[in-house]
Amino acid sequence: MGTTMGTVIRTATITPMIDALRLMAWLSPTYPVGAFAYSHGLEWAVECGDVRDGTTLSDWLGDVLERGAGRNDMILCAAAHRATEAGDGAKLVEINDLALALAPSRELHLETSQQGRSFLDATLRAWPCPALSTVAERLAAEVAYPVAIGAAAGAHGVAREATVAAYGLAFVQNLVSAALRVAPVGQSAGMAVLAALTPQVAALAETLQVGDLDALGSATLRLDLGSFQHETQYSRIFRS
């Protein structure tokens, strides 16, 4: 009995750990989705002077999280997770179509669709399972990045709130990384911004993982319009 109980306890402990490690791997900068190539309009924000130091970077990212794509992506990630857990393929397709339609510019559409497709293909090869194969059959063309991550986590039974929180933090981390390359922000300032925004990500994840699609909406018009400007920006290193 002692051995059986010990096995049960170890299994209960190891499973959440494996899920956490899986999320860390999926959202690592080394995962082959090409996230390093995108700045989500940040490069234009630096060019026009909206982001010029750690303080303005923190303000800009905080707005994107609370009022823009960060918030919307976390909602879409949670919705895709729920649809996959429920085995509702039609709903998953509907969520993906909506996510792609919400991209306000060609560049931001490319950012989400290219990363989403790359993520789903790479995950299906490295972490295959029947439920994920079903997802891939449903999402055979363009896939929005948050939808791909939410669906993959749902297919593997990874907890929804942890998935949404991990996605939100990875979203911020990628933009801080972009800022280190294009803005007058050093590594120490960048990590301070990330640390300051982490509680905001956690609070949003707790709320948004139970929200429905009616909660979608954004008010980051300067970022959206700046994304159009970035398409013709004279000197640039990012694709968005």
LOFI-766555 format. One line per 2 residues: for each residue y, z, x of N, C-alpha, C. Coordinates in nm, 3 decimals, padded with zeros to 5 digits. Example, Ala and Ser with C-alpha at 12.3 -4.5 7.8 and 13.67 -1.06 7.14 Angstrom:
-00.569 00.780 01.319 -00.450 00.780 01.230 -00.330 00.780 01.320 ~ -00.225 00.708 01.285 -00.106 00.714 01.367 00.003 00.787 01.290
//
This chain:
-00.120 00.000 00.083 00.000 00.000 00.000 00.125 00.000 00.087 ~ 00.117 00.080 00.199 00.231 00.084 00.288 00.265 -00.052 00.342
00.163 -00.127 00.379 00.186 -00.261 00.432 00.246 -00.353 00.327 ~ 00.195 -00.343 00.204 00.247 -00.427 00.095 00.393 -00.394 00.066
00.422 -00.264 00.057 00.561 -00.224 00.032 00.652 -00.268 00.145 ~ 00.603 -00.255 00.268 00.683 -00.298 00.382 00.711 -00.446 00.379
00.612 -00.524 00.338 00.630 -00.670 00.327 00.734 -00.704 00.222 ~ 00.728 -00.633 00.107 00.824 -00.657 -00.001 00.965 -00.625 00.046
00.980 -00.510 00.115 01.112 -00.470 00.163 01.166 -00.570 00.264 ~ 01.079 -00.611 00.357 01.124 -00.708 00.458 01.162 -00.839 00.394
01.085 -00.885 00.294 01.117 -01.010 00.225 01.250 -01.000 00.153 ~ 01.273 -00.885 00.086 01.398 -00.867 00.013 01.517 -00.866 00.109
01.497 -00.818 00.230 01.604 -00.813 00.329 01.626 -00.947 00.396 ~ 01.516 -01.015 00.426 01.525 -01.138 00.503 01.580 -01.253 00.419
01.546 -01.259 00.290 01.590 -01.372 00.208 01.741 -01.387 00.203 ~ 01.818 -01.280 00.175 01.965 -01.296 00.178 02.015 -01.335 00.317
01.948 -01.286 00.420 01.989 -01.319 00.556 01.969 -01.468 00.583 ~ 01.856 -01.521 00.538 01.829 -01.663 00.555 01.932 -01.747 00.480
01.966 -01.703 00.358 02.067 -01.775 00.280 02.202 -01.774 00.352 ~ 02.238 -01.658 00.409 02.364 -01.649 00.482 02.364 -01.740 00.604
02.253 -01.741 00.676 02.243 -01.827 00.794 02.246 -01.975 00.755 ~ 02.186 -02.006 00.641 02.187 -02.144 00.593 02.331 -02.189 00.565
02.407 -02.104 00.498 02.547 -02.138 00.470 02.627 -02.152 00.599 ~ 02.602 -02.065 00.695 02.671 -02.074 00.823 02.640 -02.206 00.892
02.515 -02.249 00.885 02.476 -02.376 00.947 02.541 -02.493 00.874 ~ 02.534 -02.492 00.742 02.589 -02.602 00.662 02.738 -02.619 00.682
02.809 -02.508 00.698 02.954 -02.513 00.706 03.006 -02.498 00.849 ~ 02.917 -02.510 00.944 02.956 -02.504 01.084 03.032 -02.630 01.124
03.126 -02.619 01.220 03.197 -02.738 01.269 03.103 -02.841 01.331 ~ 02.980 -02.799 01.368 02.885 -02.893 01.429 02.804 -02.971 01.325
02.817 -02.933 01.196 02.740 -03.005 01.094 02.795 -03.148 01.082 ~ 02.708 -03.247 01.076 02.753 -03.387 01.088 02.818 -03.444 00.962
02.937 -03.392 00.928 03.010 -03.445 00.813 03.143 -03.508 00.854 ~ 03.182 -03.491 00.980 03.308 -03.550 01.026 03.432 -03.475 00.983
03.419 -03.343 00.955 03.534 -03.266 00.907 03.649 -03.265 01.006 ~ 03.618 -03.277 01.135 03.723 -03.274 01.239 03.822 -03.389 01.225
03.786 -03.493 01.152 03.870 -03.611 01.141 03.976 -03.600 01.032 ~ 03.976 -03.492 00.955 04.065 -03.482 00.839 04.155 -03.359 00.849
04.279 -03.373 00.802 04.373 -03.260 00.803 04.424 -03.226 00.664 ~ 04.380 -03.295 00.561 04.422 -03.270 00.423 04.574 -03.269 00.409
04.638 -03.364 00.474 04.783 -03.376 00.465 04.859 -03.288 00.561 ~ 04.790 -03.204 00.636 04.858 -03.113 00.728 04.934 -03.188 00.837
04.878 -03.298 00.884 04.946 -03.373 00.989 05.083 -03.422 00.943 ~ 05.091 -03.466 00.818 05.221 -03.508 00.766 05.314 -03.388 00.751
05.259 -03.272 00.708 05.341 -03.152 00.692 05.402 -03.109 00.825 ~ 05.330 -03.130 00.933 05.384 -03.100 01.066 05.490 -03.203 01.103
05.462 -03.329 01.074 05.554 -03.437 01.107 05.691 -03.417 01.041 ~ 05.692 -03.372 00.916 05.818 -03.358 00.843 05.881 -03.219 00.860
05.813 -03.131 00.931 05.870 -03.000 00.960 05.835 -02.889 00.863 ~ 05.750 -02.918 00.765 05.710 -02.812 00.672 05.625 -02.705 00.742
05.542 -02.747 00.837 05.461 -02.653 00.916 05.507 -02.663 01.060 ~ 05.557 -02.552 01.114 05.613 -02.555 01.249 05.578 -02.430 01.332
05.507 -02.333 01.269 05.466 -02.214 01.342 05.359 -02.142 01.258 ~ 05.315 -02.026 01.307 05.211 -01.954 01.237 05.250 -01.911 01.096
05.374 -01.871 01.078 05.420 -01.825 00.947 05.420 -01.938 00.844 ~ 05.475 -02.052 00.883 05.480 -02.164 00.788 05.340 -02.221 00.765
05.253 -02.214 00.866 05.114 -02.258 00.846 05.045 -02.168 00.745 ~ 05.064 -02.037 00.759 05.002 -01.943 00.665 05.052 -01.966 00.523
05.182 -01.991 00.507 05.239 -02.017 00.375 05.181 -02.145 00.316 ~ 05.173 -02.247 00.399 05.123 -02.377 00.352 04.977 -02.366 00.309
04.894 -02.302 00.391 04.753 -02.287 00.357 04.734 -02.197 00.236 ~ 04.816 -02.092 00.226 04.806 -02.005 00.110 04.834 -02.079 -00.020
04.932 -02.169 -00.017 04.962 -02.250 -00.136 04.847 -02.345 -00.169 ~ 04.790 -02.407 -00.065 04.677 -02.498 -00.089 04.560 -02.423 -00.151
04.539 -02.300 -00.104 04.429 -02.219 -00.158 04.455 -02.179 -00.303 ~ 04.571 -02.127 -00.332 04.601 -02.071 -00.464 04.639 -02.176 -00.567
04.702 -02.285 -00.522 04.762 -02.379 -00.617 04.715 -02.523 -00.599 ~ 04.626 -02.548 -00.506 04.588 -02.685 -00.477 04.439 -02.708 -00.465
04.402 -02.792 -00.369 04.263 -02.835 -00.356 04.169 -02.721 -00.320 ~ 04.217 -02.622 -00.246 04.130 -02.510 -00.213 04.073 -02.445 -00.338
04.162 -02.413 -00.430 04.122 -02.351 -00.557 04.034 -02.445 -00.639 ~ 04.077 -02.569 -00.654 04.000 -02.664 -00.735 03.861 -02.688 -00.676
03.855 -02.701 -00.544 03.726 -02.726 -00.481 03.630 -02.609 -00.502 ~ 03.682 -02.488 -00.499 03.596 -02.371 -00.521 03.543 -02.370 -00.665
03.626 -02.410 -00.760 03.581 -02.421 -00.899 03.473 -02.527 -00.912 ~ 03.496 -02.642 -00.851 03.399 -02.752 -00.859 03.269 -02.717 -00.789
03.278 -02.647 -00.677 03.159 -02.602 -00.606 03.075 -02.510 -00.695 ~ 03.141 -02.415 -00.761 03.071 -02.323 -00.850 03.009 -02.396 -00.969
03.082 -02.491 -01.024 03.032 -02.567 -01.140 02.910 -02.650 -01.101 ~ 02.914 -02.713 -00.985 02.799 -02.791 -00.938 02.678 -02.701 -00.914
02.703 -02.582 -00.862 02.595 -02.485 -00.841 02.530 -02.449 -00.974 ~ 02.611 -02.417 -01.075 02.557 -02.380 -01.206 02.477 -02.493 -01.268
02.531 -02.615 -01.262 02.462 -02.730 -01.321 02.328 -02.755 -01.253 ~ 02.324 -02.740 -01.122 02.200 -02.761 -01.048 02.098 -02.653 -01.080
02.142 -02.528 -01.083 02.052 -02.418 -01.119 01.993 -02.440 -01.258 ~ 02.073 -02.493 -01.350 02.027 -02.515 -01.487 01.946 -02.642 -01.502
01.938 -02.723 -01.398 01.867 -02.849 -01.405 01.936 -02.952 -01.492 ~ 02.068 -02.940 -01.505 02.145 -03.029 -01.592 02.205 -03.142 -01.507
02.126 -03.247 -01.485 02.169 -03.358 -01.402 02.288 -03.433 -01.459 ~ 02.293 -03.448 -01.590 02.404 -03.519 -01.653 02.534 -03.444 -01.630
02.529 -03.312 -01.641 02.649 -03.232 -01.618 02.692 -03.241 -01.472 ~ 02.597 -03.243 -01.382 02.629 -03.254 -01.239 02.701 -03.386 -01.211
02.655 -03.494 -01.269 02.721 -03.623 -01.252 02.862 -03.620 -01.308 ~ 02.878 -03.557 -01.423 03.010 -03.544 -01.486 03.106 -03.466 -01.395
03.057 -03.358 -01.337 03.140 -03.276 -01.247 03.179 -03.357 -01.124 ~ 03.085 -03.433 -01.070 03.114 -03.514 -00.952 03.217 -03.623 -00.982
03.203 -03.687 -01.096 03.299 -03.791 -01.134 03.440 -03.732 -01.147 ~ 03.448 -03.614 -01.206 03.577 -03.547 -01.222 03.635 -03.510 -01.085
03.551 -03.457 -00.996 03.597 -03.416 -00.863 03.654 -03.535 -00.786 ~ 03.587 -03.648 -00.793 03.636 -03.768 -00.724 03.766 -03.818 -00.786
03.776 -03.809 -00.919 03.896 -03.857 -00.988 04.017 -03.768 -00.958 ~ 03.994 -03.643 -00.923 04.105 -03.551 -00.897 04.172 -03.576 -00.763
04.110 -03.650 -00.674 04.172 -03.679 -00.544 04.297 -03.762 -00.568 ~ 04.416 -03.713 -00.527 04.541 -03.780 -00.565 04.579 -03.901 -00.480
04.508 -03.927 -00.371 04.544 -04.040 -00.285 04.418 -04.102 -00.226 ~ 04.436 -04.220 -00.169 04.321 -04.289 -00.107 04.263 -04.205 00.006
04.351 -04.147 00.087 04.303 -04.070 00.202 04.227 -03.944 00.158 ~ 04.278 -03.874 00.059 04.211 -03.753 00.014 04.081 -03.785 -00.059
04.076 -03.901 -00.124 03.951 -03.947 -00.183 03.848 -03.975 -00.073 ~ 03.891 -04.040 00.033 03.802 -04.066 00.147 03.755 -03.935 00.208
03.846 -03.839 00.224 03.812 -03.711 00.285 03.697 -03.643 00.212 ~ 03.708 -03.634 00.080 03.604 -03.563 00.005 03.477 -03.645 -00.010
03.491 -03.776 -00.034 03.372 -03.858 -00.060 03.290 -03.884 00.067 ~ 03.356 -03.905 00.179 03.282 -03.930 00.304 03.209 -03.804 00.349
03.278 -03.690 00.342 03.213 -03.566 00.383 03.101 -03.527 00.286 ~ 03.123 -03.549 00.158 03.020 -03.518 00.060 02.894 -03.599 00.079
02.911 -03.729 00.101 02.795 -03.815 00.123 02.721 -03.777 00.251 ~ 02.796 -03.754 00.356 02.736 -03.717 00.484 02.664 -03.583 00.474
02.726 -03.487 00.403 02.664 -03.356 00.389 02.532 -03.365 00.313 ~ 02.534 -03.434 00.200 02.413 -03.441 00.118 02.301 -03.512 00.192
02.332 -03.620 00.260 02.228 -03.694 00.334 02.170 -03.609 00.448 ~ 02.257 -03.542 00.523 02.211 -03.460 00.635 02.128 -03.342 00.587
02.170 -03.281 00.477 02.100 -03.163 00.425 01.965 -03.201 00.368 ~ 01.958 -03.316 00.304 01.831 -03.362 00.249 01.730 -03.387 00.360
01.778 -03.434 00.475 01.687 -03.458 00.588 01.643 -03.327 00.654 ~ 01.737 -03.235 00.673 01.708 -03.114 00.749 01.651 -03.001 00.662
01.695 -02.990 00.537 01.651 -02.884 00.446 01.599 -02.946 00.316 ~ 01.494 -03.026 00.320 01.447 -03.091 00.197 01.381 -02.992 00.102
01.395 -03.018 -00.026 01.323 -02.945 -00.129 01.326 -03.032 -00.255 ~ 01.231 -03.014 -00.346 01.226 -03.101 -00.465 01.355 -03.100 -00.545
01.416 -02.984 -00.563 01.539 -02.977 -00.643 01.651 -03.055 -00.577 ~ 01.659 -03.051 -00.444 01.765 -03.125 -00.375 01.737 -03.275 -00.381
01.612 -03.314 -00.380 01.578 -03.457 -00.395 01.624 -03.507 -00.531 ~ 01.609 -03.425 -00.632 01.656 -03.461 -00.767 01.807 -03.477 -00.768
01.877 -03.385 -00.701 02.023 -03.395 -00.690 02.062 -03.526 -00.623 ~ 01.996 -03.560 -00.514 02.027 -03.682 -00.440 02.005 -03.806 -00.525
01.904 -03.804 -00.610 01.880 -03.917 -00.699 01.994 -03.932 -00.800 ~ 02.044 -03.820 -00.848 02.154 -03.822 -00.944 02.285 -03.865 -00.879
02.307 -03.819 -00.755 02.432 -03.846 -00.684 02.405 -03.948 -00.574 ~ 02.370 -04.068 -00.613 02.326 -04.169 -00.517 02.441 -04.247 -00.455
02.560 -04.236 -00.511 02.674 -04.312 -00.457 02.773 -04.214 -00.395 ~ 02.899 -04.220 -00.434 02.999 -04.129 -00.379 02.976 -03.986 -00.428
02.995 -03.891 -00.338 02.978 -03.750 -00.373 03.097 -03.671 -00.320 ~ 03.159 -03.592 -00.405 03.268 -03.505 -00.361 03.210 -03.390 -00.278
03.278 -03.355 -00.172 03.228 -03.255 -00.078 03.194 -03.121 -00.144 ~ 03.283 -03.061 -00.224 03.247 -02.932 -00.285 03.130 -02.942 -00.381
03.116 -03.058 -00.446 03.003 -03.079 -00.537 02.873 -03.085 -00.457 ~ 02.875 -03.155 -00.344 02.755 -03.165 -00.260 02.711 -03.027 -00.212
02.805 -02.945 -00.168 02.771 -02.813 -00.118 02.721 -02.722 -00.230 ~ 02.791 -02.721 -00.343 02.747 -02.639 -00.455 02.610 -02.679 -00.505
02.585 -02.809 -00.514 02.455 -02.857 -00.562 02.344 -02.823 -00.463 ~ 02.370 -02.839 -00.333 02.268 -02.806 -00.232 02.235 -02.658 -00.237
02.337 -02.573 -00.247 02.313 -02.429 -00.254 02.238 -02.392 -00.381 ~ 02.274 -02.453 -00.493 02.202 -02.428 -00.617 02.057 -02.472 -00.608
02.033 -02.585 -00.545 01.896 -02.636 -00.530 01.810 -02.542 -00.445 ~ 01.873 -02.476 -00.348 01.799 -02.385 -00.259 01.805 -02.240 -00.306
01.870 -02.214 -00.418 01.873 -02.079 -00.471 01.965 -01.984 -00.395 ~ 02.064 -02.039 -00.324 02.161 -01.956 -00.254 02.261 -01.902 -00.356
02.299 -01.777 -00.343 02.387 -01.712 -00.440 02.519 -01.788 -00.456 ~ 02.564 -01.799 -00.581 02.683 -01.879 -00.610 02.809 -01.821 -00.546
02.833 -01.691 -00.563 02.956 -01.633 -00.511 02.964 -01.647 -00.359 ~ 02.851 -01.624 -00.291 02.849 -01.639 -00.146 02.878 -01.783 -00.106
02.825 -01.878 -00.181 02.847 -02.019 -00.153 02.995 -02.056 -00.168 ~ 03.054 -02.012 -00.278 03.195 -02.044 -00.305 03.285 -01.980 -00.200
03.256 -01.855 -00.163 03.336 -01.787 -00.062 03.323 -01.857 00.073 ~ 03.201 -01.894 00.109 03.179 -01.961 00.237 03.249 -02.096 00.241
03.243 -02.168 00.129 03.313 -02.296 00.123 03.464 -02.277 00.140 ~ 03.520 -02.178 00.069 03.663 -02.154 00.078 03.707 -02.118 00.219
03.630 -02.034 00.287 03.666 -01.996 00.423 03.653 -02.115 00.518 ~ 03.549 -02.197 00.499 03.532 -02.315 00.584 03.647 -02.414 00.564
03.694 -02.425 00.440 03.809 -02.511 00.409 03.931 -02.468 00.491 ~ 03.957 -02.337 00.493 04.070 -02.284 00.569 04.046 -02.300 00.719
03.926 -02.271 00.764 03.895 -02.282 00.907 03.919 -02.423 00.959 ~ 03.879 -02.522 00.880 03.896 -02.660 00.926 04.044 -02.696 00.938
04.126 -02.647 00.846 04.268 -02.678 00.851 04.338 -02.599 00.962 ~ 04.293 -02.479 00.990 04.346 -02.405 01.106 04.310 -02.480 01.234
04.187 -02.529 01.241 04.146 -02.607 01.358 04.232 -02.732 01.374 ~ 04.264 -02.797 01.262 04.351 -02.915 01.268 04.490 -02.876 01.317
04.539 -02.761 01.270 04.671 -02.714 01.311 04.677 -02.689 01.461 ~ 04.571 -02.636 01.518 04.568 -02.610 01.662 04.582 -02.739 01.742
04.541 -02.850 01.682 04.548 -02.979 01.752 04.679 -03.053 01.729 ~ 04.747 -03.025 01.618 04.862 -03.108 01.584 04.992 -03.030 01.569
04.985 -02.899 01.551 05.105 -02.819 01.527 05.133 -02.730 01.647 ~ 05.257 -02.682 01.660 05.291 -02.589 01.768 05.241 -02.448 01.736
05.109 -02.437 01.719 05.043 -02.310 01.687 04.932 -02.287 01.787 ~ 04.931 -02.173 01.853 04.828 -02.141 01.951 04.705 -02.080 01.885
04.601 -02.060 01.966 04.476 -02.008 01.912 04.492 -01.868 01.853 ~ 04.567 -01.782 01.920 04.586 -01.646 01.870 04.655 -01.647 01.734
04.759 -01.727 01.722 04.830 -01.738 01.593 04.740 -01.798 01.487 ~ 04.661 -01.898 01.526 04.570 -01.960 01.431 04.467 -01.861 01.378
04.410 -01.779 01.466 04.312 -01.680 01.422 04.377 -01.572 01.337 ~ 04.502 -01.539 01.365 04.573 -01.442 01.282 04.593 -01.496 01.141
04.624 -01.626 01.130 04.638 -01.689 00.999 04.506 -01.684 00.924 ~ 04.396 -01.717 00.993 04.265 -01.716 00.931 04.229 -01.576 00.882
04.255 -01.476 00.965 04.225 -01.338 00.927 04.307 -01.295 00.806 ~ 04.433 -01.335 00.803 04.520 -01.295 00.693 04.480 -01.359 00.561
04.423 -01.480 00.567 04.387 -01.552 00.445 04.245 -01.522 00.396 ~ 04.164 -01.457 00.481 04.025 -01.429 00.442 04.015 -01.343 00.316
04.093 -01.236 00.301 04.085 -01.160 00.175 04.124 -01.243 00.053 ~ 04.217 -01.335 00.071 04.257 -01.423 -00.039 04.141 -01.513 -00.079
04.069 -01.564 00.019 03.950 -01.647 -00.010 03.846 -01.566 -00.086 ~ 03.822 -01.443 -00.042 03.722 -01.358 -00.106 03.760 -01.328 -00.251
03.886 -01.298 -00.274 03.932 -01.269 -00.410 03.919 -01.391 -00.501 ~ 03.954 -01.507 -00.449 03.941 -01.630 -00.527 03.795 -01.659 -00.560
03.707 -01.640 -00.461 03.565 -01.667 -00.483 03.508 -01.579 -00.594 ~ 03.548 -01.454 -00.595 03.499 -01.362 -00.697 03.541 -01.407 -00.836
03.663 -01.456 -00.848 03.715 -01.500 -00.978 03.664 -01.638 -01.017 ~ 03.670 -01.731 -00.923 03.644 -01.872 -00.956 03.497 -01.905 -00.970
03.408 -01.824 -00.914 03.266 -01.857 -00.925 03.214 -01.843 -01.067 ~ 03.292 -01.778 -01.154 03.254 -01.768 -01.295 03.345 -01.851 -01.385
03.443 -01.919 -01.325 03.535 -02.000 -01.404 03.473 -02.132 -01.447 ~ 03.531 -02.194 -01.551 03.481 -02.325 -01.594 03.581 -02.433 -01.555
03.549 -02.556 -01.589 03.631 -02.669 -01.547 03.769 -02.669 -01.612 ~ 03.786 -02.596 -01.721 03.918 -02.586 -01.784 04.019 -02.514 -01.694
03.968 -02.443 -01.593 04.057 -02.370 -01.502 04.113 -02.459 -01.392 ~ 04.070 -02.585 -01.386 04.120 -02.677 -01.283 04.267 -02.708 -01.304
04.336 -02.728 -01.194 04.478 -02.763 -01.200 04.541 -02.740 -01.065 ~ 04.648 -02.811 -01.036 04.714 -02.794 -00.907 04.865 -02.811 -00.922
04.936 -02.757 -00.823 05.083 -02.769 -00.822 05.129 -02.781 -00.678 ~ 05.066 -02.873 -00.605 05.103 -02.896 -00.465 05.154 -03.040 -00.451
05.259 -03.069 -00.525 05.308 -03.207 -00.531 05.356 -03.257 -00.394 ~ 05.416 -03.169 -00.315 05.465 -03.214 -00.185 05.349 -03.255 -00.094
05.240 -03.180 -00.101 05.121 -03.219 -00.024 05.066 -03.351 -00.075 ~ 05.056 -03.366 -00.206 05.000 -03.488 -00.263 05.084 -03.610 -00.225
05.215 -03.598 -00.239 05.303 -03.709 -00.203 05.301 -03.731 -00.052 ~ 05.290 -03.624 00.024 05.282 -03.636 00.168 05.157 -03.709 00.213
05.051 -03.698 00.135 04.929 -03.770 00.167 04.951 -03.921 00.160 ~ 05.031 -03.965 00.064 05.067 -04.107 00.058 05.150 -04.147 00.180
05.242 -04.059 00.220 05.325 -04.087 00.338 05.239 -04.097 00.464 ~ 05.136 -04.015 00.469 05.051 -04.014 00.588 04.979 -04.147 00.608
04.954 -04.218 00.500 04.884 -04.346 00.510 04.960 -04.445 00.598 ~ 05.091 -04.431 00.604 05.173 -04.524 00.685 05.247 -04.451 00.797
05.205 -04.329 00.826 05.270 -04.252 00.933 05.251 -04.325 01.066 ~ 05.358 -04.334 01.144 05.355 -04.416 01.266 05.252 -04.366 01.367
05.254 -04.239 01.396 05.163 -04.181 01.495 05.079 -04.074 01.428 ~ 04.948 -04.086 01.437 04.862 -03.987 01.372 04.726 -03.984 01.441
04.658 -03.868 01.429 04.526 -03.856 01.489 04.419 -03.827 01.382 ~ 04.461 -03.795 01.260 04.367 -03.763 01.152 04.360 -03.877 01.049
04.250 -03.877 00.973 04.233 -03.979 00.871 04.297 -03.938 00.738 ~ 04.344 -03.816 00.729 04.414 -03.772 00.607 04.519 -03.668 00.643
//
